[in-house]
């Protein structure tokens, strides 16, 4: 008796809906390593996406916080960043950092990217919001880390990235709906984090008052009206 639910199928990446398809990243687009520059090139020139600009974010939309690097006349066009490009971390000291991604949300004219990064430019089949999440899916991350190599750093190369598999819904409408649901979940988690931070501040204030006697618990209040803060 099959354990696969009706309407689903077994694939190389596990059980997925029958109308979804599995693609290798090499089928979906092209990869290009970034620029390597010596220290004298930095601080002037073109906006430059560096390794640290990708950690902790899932999207890059502006050049406002980027550094600068001197480029030749052809490099800004050869190493350009367009809306929908995905930047993969190619090399990381920590294994957990390799292969992390950021999606370019807007065209970034004259902007280039570091040799520690790899640009993925797809053929348009993946919805831009979906890209912010699909490369963080657990099985994809396991496969990516399994394809990486370790020397002084943990590295992933274009060849291994091209072979990685990703399941995709058949329409951009479904991809967009999934991305919106996950974005809503992110917003909810963010609001919970803000609420928790506010509660921690309230607790910290209460600790300060209770542990210095500025505030007394009702059953231990004195009748003199004296408060330590008045001295």
N, C-alpha and C positions, 0 to 999 in steps of 0.2 A: 504493500500500500504506500503510495507516494505521500511524503510530508509536505510537498510544495502546494500551497494554496491555489485554488482555482483563479485564473487570471494572472498568475505569476510564472516565472521560468527560472531555471538554474543557469547561471553564467559564470564566467571566470572570476567575477567580483562578488558572487553570491546570488541570492534569490532577488529578482527585481520584477517589476510589472512587465507583462508580455509586450506592451507597446513601447517600452523603453529600449534603448540600444546602448551597447558598450563600445567605446572608442578608445584607441590609444591617443595620447596627446600628439604624437607624430602625425596622426590622421587629421587632427583638428587644427593644426597650425604649425608655425615655425618658431625656432629658438635662435637667440643671438646673445653671446656673451658681451659684457660691458667693457668699458675703457679702463686701462691701467695707466696711471700717471705717476710721475715722481713728485716729491713734496713741493718743489718749486712751482708746479703748475696750479696749486690750489690758492684760493683767496681772490681770484679775479677770473673773468670770462663768463662762461655759460652756466646756468643753473645746473646743479649736479645732484642726482639721487644717490646717496651713499648707503652703505649697509645699515647704519643705525636709523635711517629714515624709514626703513621697512619694519623693523622690530616693533611690536606692540600696536601696529595699525593694520587695517585690512584694506585701506584705500589711500590714494594720494590724489589730491584735487587741485593743489596750488603750488607755486614755486616759492611762496613767501618765506618759508622756514628753511629752504635749501641752501647749501653752500654753493661755491662757484669753483669752476675749473677752466683753465685755458684749453682751447680746442683748436685744431686745424680747421681749414675752410670746409672740409668734407665731413668731419666728424659729427656735427649737429644733425645732419641729414641721415648719416649711416647709423647713428645710435639714438635716434629720436624716440619720443614717447607719445603715443596717441591714445585717445579715449578707447578703453577696452583692453589695452595691453595689460598683461599680468607680469609682475616682477617677482621672480623666485630668488631666494637667498641661495647662492651657490656654495658658499663656504662659511662655516661657523665654528667657533671654539667649542661650543656646547653642541652635542648631537641634536638636541631638541630644537636648535635654531635653524638647522639646515632645511631648505625647502619651504620655509615660511614665505607667504605671498602678500603682495599689496596690489590692488587693482588701480589702474590709472583712470580716474573718473572724467577727466577733461583732457583735450589736446594740450600738451605742454611744449609750445614752440621753443626751439633752440635749447631744449633741456636734454641732457645726456645722463648716463647711469654708470655705476661703478663696475669694475671687473669682478667684484665679489658677488655680482648679481647676474641673472640671466633673464632676458626679456622673452616672454611668450606672446606671440601675436596670432590669434586664432582666425579662422575663416568665417566667423560671424555666426556660428551655430550655437554659441553659449551666450545667454543673456547676461548683461554686465553685473547685475545684482547677484545672480547665481554664482558668479565667479568668486565673490567674496567669501563663499561658504564651501563650495564643492571641494576645494583643495585642502580643507581642514577636516574633512570627513575621516573618521577613525581608520577605516581600512585603507584609504588612500595614503594617510600619513604612515601607517605601518609599512605599506609597500614602498613608499619613498625612502624611508629610513633604512629599509632592507636593501635598497639599491645604492645606498651611499657608501663611500669609502672613508677610511679613517687613517690619517697620518698625523701631522701636527694638529690639523683641523679635521672636521668632518665635512666631506665634499659630496656634491652631486653634479653630474655632468649632463650635457645635452643628450647624449645617447641614451642614458638611463631614464631621463625625463620623458623622452619620446616614447619609450616602451610602457610607461605607466598607463593604467586603464582607469577610465572614469565612466560611470553610468549616467545617461542623460535622458530626461523626459523628452518626448517627441516634439513638443511645441515650446516656443519661448513663453507662451502664456502660462503654462504650467511651471516652467522654471521661475518666472517672475512671481507667481503666487507663492512658491516655496520660499523664495528669497524674502518676500514681504513678511511671511509668517516668522521666519527666523529673525528678521530685523525687529519685528514687534517683540519677540522674546528677549532680544538684546536690550531693547528700550525698557522692558519691564524689569530685567535684572539690574539695569543701571538705576532705575528709580528706587528699587529695593536697597541698593548700595548707598544711595543718597540718604534714604530714610534711616538706615543703620548708622551712618556717620553722624546724623543729627542726634539719634538716641545716645550714641557714645558721648557726644558733647554734653548732652543733658546730664548723663551719669557722672561725667568728669566734674561738672559744676556742682552737682549734689555732693560728691565725695569731698570736694574742697570745702564746702560749707559745713558738712557734718563732722569732718575730721579735724576741723579747727574750732568747732563750737559756735560758729557764726549762726548756724541753724541748729536748734534743739528739737529732738523728737518730742511730741506732745506730752508724753507722760513724764518727761524729765525737765520740762521748762521751769526756770526760776521765776519768782514774782518780782524781782527787782527791776526788770527791764534792761539790765546790763547786757551789752553785746561786746565781744572782744574787738570787733572792728571799730568801736568808738574810742578805744584807748590810743 
